Amino acid sequence: MSIFNNVSLLITHYNRSSSLERLLLRFQELDFHFHEIVVSDDGSKPEHLERLKEMQLSYNYILVTTLKNKGLGNNINKGQDRVSAKYTLYVQEDFVPKDLFKTEFAASLSMMEENEQFDMTRYYAYFKYPYLKPYRGNFSEMIFSSWPWYTGYRKFYYYSDHPHLRRSNFYEKFGRYAEGIPVERTEYRMMMSFIQHKGKALFYNDINGLFSQENSSSEPSTVQRNYWRNTKNPLIVVIKHSYRYLKFHLDFHLQNKSV
């Protein structure tokens, strides 16, 4: 049994009740015991909301609802507002923890308790962060620098909405998630805020070693990516990377002056 009395599990959900049940069952199989579990729903369809209320009896979670869909920013904010433990483990409902997560989570929690400079620990990513400094075990410290020899724009992907552990006073330092805008903009603004306010994070070296992201045909991803992000057209890919490089650097330097 793994008891984490100082950690709240926060799960955001939208129209994927079967995926949510799979995630909750997996934590149960791994014998995780949190201070509390908070499920924040973003205005799901009645059939999913009804299922959430039924599962609440089995998994004993706090359910936070809204009358209409307001986007990921609002969904995270209202869920985080209900968290009462010192640390928050944030996971979206389409992720599934692997066996190794049990021991590695405990290790990362110990690191954050020992060293208060770290604001979060990241457990999953689509690509390995380009600038890492070995810290302990399978974890590395993420290094961000605006100096030109830290090349590329991927260094700006410091923060991510993917599964992570953070201090529950996160908003005091970095602000709340932007609401009423597309999900990609919400994540981008928090990413920039995290960098500008000198956030510090640990990164698990094996980006697919602790979680899998599973979207079935019956419950596909609810995030709609735009054409520019998904296309494999070589010319557009070059334009996209050039645009991101210029935009990320410009936004960082302009916004950094106002912090």
C-alpha positions in Angstrom: 0.0 0.0 0.0 1.3 3.5 -1.0 -0.2 6.2 1.2 0.3 9.8 0.1 -1.6 11.9 2.7 0.0 15.1 1.5 -1.0 14.6 -2.2 -4.4 15.3 -3.9 -5.1 13.6 -7.2 -6.7 16.1 -9.6 -8.3 14.7 -12.8 -9.9 16.8 -15.5 -12.6 15.1 -17.5 -14.8 15.8 -20.5 -17.1 13.2 -22.2 -14.8 10.3 -21.5 -16.3 8.5 -18.5 -14.9 5.1 -19.5 -11.4 6.5 -19.8 -11.8 8.1 -16.3 -12.9 4.8 -14.8 -9.9 3.1 -16.4 -7.6 5.6 -14.8 -9.2 5.4 -11.4 -9.1 1.6 -11.5 -5.5 1.6 -12.5 -4.6 3.8 -9.5 -6.6 1.3 -7.4 -4.7 -1.6 -8.9 -1.4 0.1 -8.0 -2.7 0.5 -4.4 -2.4 4.3 -4.4 -4.1 6.1 -1.5 -4.3 9.9 -1.8 -5.4 12.6 0.6 -8.3 13.0 -1.8 -9.3 12.6 -5.4 -10.8 15.6 -7.2 -12.6 15.1 -10.6 -13.3 18.3 -12.4 -15.8 17.9 -15.2 -16.1 20.4 -18.1 -19.8 20.2 -18.8 -20.0 16.7 -20.2 -23.1 15.2 -21.8 -25.8 13.9 -19.4 -24.9 10.2 -20.0 -21.3 10.8 -19.0 -22.2 13.0 -16.0 -24.6 10.4 -14.8 -21.8 7.8 -15.0 -19.5 10.1 -13.0 -22.0 10.3 -10.2 -22.4 6.5 -10.2 -18.6 6.0 -10.0 -18.3 8.5 -7.2 -19.8 5.9 -4.9 -17.1 3.4 -5.8 -14.1 5.6 -5.9 -15.1 8.2 -3.3 -13.9 11.3 -5.2 -15.0 15.0 -5.0 -16.9 15.8 -8.2 -16.7 19.4 -9.4 -19.1 20.3 -12.2 -20.2 23.2 -14.4 -23.4 23.8 -16.4 -21.6 24.3 -19.7 -18.3 23.6 -21.3 -15.8 26.4 -20.4 -12.5 25.0 -21.6 -9.5 23.3 -20.0 -8.3 26.5 -18.3 -11.5 26.8 -16.3 -11.7 23.0 -15.7 -8.2 23.0 -14.1 -8.9 26.1 -12.1 -12.1 25.0 -10.5 -10.6 21.6 -9.8 -7.5 23.1 -8.2 -9.6 25.4 -6.1 -11.0 22.2 -4.4 -7.7 20.7 -3.6 -6.7 20.8 0.0 -3.4 18.8 0.2 0.1 20.3 -0.1 0.8 18.7 -3.4 -1.3 18.1 -6.5 -0.8 15.2 -8.9 -2.5 16.3 -12.1 -3.6 13.8 -14.7 -6.0 14.1 -17.6 -8.4 11.3 -18.0 -6.9 9.7 -21.1 -3.6 8.8 -19.4 -2.8 5.5 -17.7 0.0 5.0 -15.1 2.4 2.1 -15.6 3.7 -0.3 -12.9 6.9 1.7 -12.5 5.1 4.9 -11.6 4.4 3.6 -8.1 8.1 3.7 -7.0 9.1 6.6 -9.2 6.3 8.8 -7.9 7.3 8.2 -4.3 10.9 9.1 -5.3 10.0 12.3 -7.0 7.7 13.4 -4.1 10.7 12.9 -1.7 12.9 15.0 -4.0 10.3 17.9 -4.0 9.9 17.6 -0.2 13.7 17.8 0.3 14.3 20.6 -2.2 11.7 23.4 -2.2 13.2 25.1 -5.3 11.4 22.6 -7.5 7.8 23.7 -8.3 6.8 20.6 -10.3 7.9 17.2 -11.6 7.0 16.1 -15.1 6.3 12.4 -15.8 5.4 12.4 -19.6 6.2 14.2 -22.8 6.0 13.9 -26.5 9.7 14.6 -26.8 12.7 14.8 -24.4 13.4 18.2 -23.1 16.6 19.4 -24.8 18.5 20.7 -21.8 18.7 18.4 -18.8 21.0 18.1 -15.9 21.1 14.7 -14.1 19.6 15.1 -10.6 18.9 11.7 -9.0 18.0 8.3 -10.2 15.9 8.6 -13.4 15.1 12.3 -12.9 16.9 15.3 -14.3 16.6 19.0 -13.6 15.2 21.0 -16.5 17.5 23.9 -17.5 16.1 27.0 -19.3 18.3 29.8 -20.6 17.6 32.7 -23.0 21.3 32.8 -24.0 21.6 32.1 -27.7 23.8 29.1 -27.3 20.8 27.3 -25.8 19.5 26.9 -29.3 16.1 26.1 -30.7 12.6 26.8 -29.5 11.8 23.5 -27.8 13.6 24.8 -24.7 10.4 26.9 -24.1 8.4 23.7 -23.6 9.3 23.8 -19.9 5.8 23.5 -18.5 3.2 21.0 -19.9 -0.3 19.9 -19.0 0.8 16.3 -19.3 0.9 14.3 -16.0 2.9 16.1 -13.4 3.2 16.7 -9.6 3.2 20.3 -8.4 2.9 22.3 -5.2 -0.7 23.2 -4.6 0.2 26.8 -4.1 1.3 26.9 -7.7 -1.1 29.7 -8.6 0.5 32.1 -6.0 3.7 32.1 -8.0 2.5 31.5 -11.6 -1.1 32.7 -11.7 -4.2 30.9 -12.7 -4.8 29.2 -16.1 -6.2 31.6 -18.8 -9.9 30.9 -19.5 -12.1 31.4 -22.5 -9.3 30.7 -25.1 -8.3 27.6 -27.1 -6.5 24.9 -25.1 -3.2 25.4 -26.9 -3.2 29.1 -25.9 -4.0 28.3 -22.3 -1.0 25.9 -22.1 1.2 28.4 -23.9 0.4 31.2 -21.5 1.1 29.0 -18.5 4.3 27.8 -20.2 5.5 31.4 -20.5 4.4 32.4 -17.0 6.3 29.4 -15.6 9.5 30.5 -17.3 9.1 34.2 -16.6 8.6 33.6 -12.9 11.7 31.4 -12.8 9.9 28.1 -12.2 12.0 25.0 -11.5 11.1 21.5 -12.6 12.3 17.9 -12.6 11.8 15.7 -15.7 11.6 11.9 -15.9 14.2 10.8 -18.4 12.1 8.0 -20.0 9.3 10.1 -21.5 7.0 7.1 -22.0 8.2 5.0 -19.1 5.6 6.0 -16.5 2.4 6.8 -18.4 0.7 5.8 -21.6 -1.9 8.1 -23.4 -4.8 5.9 -24.6 -7.6 7.2 -26.8 -10.1 4.6 -28.1 -12.3 4.9 -31.1 -15.3 5.1 -28.7 -13.8 7.8 -26.6 -11.3 9.7 -28.9 -9.4 12.8 -27.9 -11.6 15.8 -27.2 -8.8 18.2 -28.2 -9.1 19.4 -31.7 -5.7 20.4 -33.1 -5.5 22.9 -36.0 -4.3 22.0 -39.5 -1.0 23.9 -39.0 -0.1 21.7 -36.1 -1.0 18.4 -37.7 0.2 18.7 -41.3 3.3 16.9 -42.6 3.7 19.1 -45.6 7.5 19.8 -45.7 7.1 23.5 -46.6 4.5 24.1 -44.0 6.6 22.3 -41.4 9.6 24.6 -42.1 7.4 27.6 -41.9 5.8 26.4 -38.7 9.1 25.8 -36.9 10.5 29.1 -38.1 7.3 30.9 -36.8 7.5 29.2 -33.4 11.2 30.0 -33.1 10.6 33.7 -33.7 7.3 33.9 -31.7 8.5 32.1 -28.6 11.7 34.2 -28.4 9.8 37.5 -29.1 7.1 36.7 -26.6 9.6 35.8 -23.9 11.6 39.0 -24.3 8.6 41.3 -24.5 6.7 39.7 -21.7 9.8 39.3 -19.5 10.1 43.1 -19.4 6.6 43.4 -17.8 7.3 40.8 -15.0 
